[in-house]
Amino acid sequence: MATPPLLRLVPAMTPNSRLASQLPRRYSLQIACNVKPNASNNREGIIGIGADRVDVCVAAVPRNGEANAAVSRVIAQAFKVPKSDVEVIRGLKSRDKILRIISLDIGSQSEDEFIQQAHEKLKKALI
């Protein structure tokens, strides 16, 4: 099984209408993460960026979705989006997760430029 890419931009489904071509193109960004729960509060955040995943430390315990909510909050802060726009789509009970940021407007950038910009945001969020 091939490892998923670190960042993956997926076009959002658009309604089939004549107005759809006039709407801004929407995407969701998928981020592969490895979560380290039970970290100290002052160590919470993105601690590393590898070729195929982002390492995230969270103070929350892996119980009742607390660590999932915490990693969603860390990613939302890094990308400056509402935490309701970030969700865990794979790995709810695993340390290896794929998170999705929904409803992103990439504007006039190409998909590659947006991925590069997203990578820079992750680098700036490193602790």
C-alpha positions in Angstrom: 0.0 0.0 0.0 1.4 3.4 -1.0 1.8 6.1 1.6 -0.6 9.0 1.1 0.9 12.4 0.2 1.5 14.9 2.9 -0.9 17.4 1.4 -3.6 16.7 -1.1 -6.0 19.2 -2.7 -9.4 17.8 -3.7 -11.9 19.8 -5.7 -15.2 20.1 -3.9 -18.4 19.0 -5.6 -20.1 21.9 -7.4 -23.8 22.0 -8.2 -24.7 21.3 -11.8 -26.1 24.6 -12.9 -25.3 27.4 -15.2 -24.2 29.5 -12.2 -21.6 27.0 -11.1 -19.0 28.4 -13.5 -19.4 31.8 -11.9 -18.9 30.5 -8.4 -15.3 30.5 -6.9 -13.6 27.1 -7.1 -13.8 25.4 -3.8 -11.4 22.7 -2.5 -10.7 20.6 0.5 -7.2 20.1 1.7 -6.3 16.7 3.1 -3.3 16.6 5.5 -1.7 13.3 6.7 -0.8 13.6 10.4 0.8 11.5 13.1 -0.6 12.5 16.5 1.3 12.3 19.8 -1.3 12.6 22.6 -0.6 13.4 26.3 2.1 16.0 25.6 2.7 18.8 28.0 0.6 22.0 27.4 3.7 24.0 26.4 4.6 21.4 23.7 1.3 21.3 22.0 1.5 22.1 18.2 3.2 21.0 15.0 6.6 19.5 15.9 7.7 18.2 12.6 7.0 18.0 8.9 8.1 14.9 7.1 7.9 13.8 3.5 4.6 12.0 4.1 3.1 13.4 7.3 2.9 16.2 9.8 3.8 15.3 13.4 1.5 17.0 15.9 1.7 17.0 19.7 -1.5 17.5 21.7 -2.1 17.7 25.5 -5.4 15.9 25.2 -5.8 12.3 26.1 -6.9 9.8 23.4 -10.3 9.3 24.9 -13.8 10.3 23.7 -12.4 12.1 20.7 -10.5 14.6 22.8 -7.2 14.1 21.0 -9.0 14.3 17.6 -10.6 17.7 18.6 -7.2 18.9 19.8 -5.4 18.1 16.6 -8.2 19.7 14.6 -7.8 22.8 16.7 -4.0 22.9 16.1 -4.4 22.5 12.3 -7.2 25.2 12.3 -4.9 27.6 14.1 -2.0 26.9 11.6 -4.3 27.6 8.6 -6.3 30.4 10.3 -9.7 28.7 9.5 -12.6 28.0 11.9 -12.1 24.7 13.8 -15.5 23.6 12.4 -13.9 23.5 9.0 -11.3 20.9 10.1 -12.3 17.3 10.5 -10.7 13.9 10.9 -11.7 11.8 8.0 -9.4 8.7 8.5 -7.9 7.3 11.7 -10.3 8.3 14.4 -8.8 5.7 16.7 -5.3 5.7 15.4 -2.3 7.9 15.8 -2.0 8.2 12.0 -4.8 10.4 10.8 -5.9 12.2 7.7 -7.5 15.6 8.4 -9.6 17.6 5.9 -10.0 21.4 5.8 -13.2 22.0 3.9 -14.4 24.9 1.8 -11.1 26.5 0.8 -11.1 29.1 -2.0 -7.7 29.0 -3.8 -8.5 32.2 -5.8 -6.5 32.6 -9.0 -3.6 30.4 -7.7 -2.9 27.1 -9.4 -3.3 23.9 -7.3 0.4 23.5 -7.1 0.9 27.1 -5.9 -1.8 26.5 -3.2 -0.1 23.3 -2.0 3.2 25.2 -1.8 1.6 27.9 0.2 -0.1 25.4 2.5 3.3 23.8 3.1 4.7 27.2 4.1 1.9 27.7 6.6 2.8 24.4 8.2 6.5 25.4 8.4 5.5 28.7 10.1 3.4 26.8 12.6 6.3 24.6 13.8 7.1 24.9 17.5 
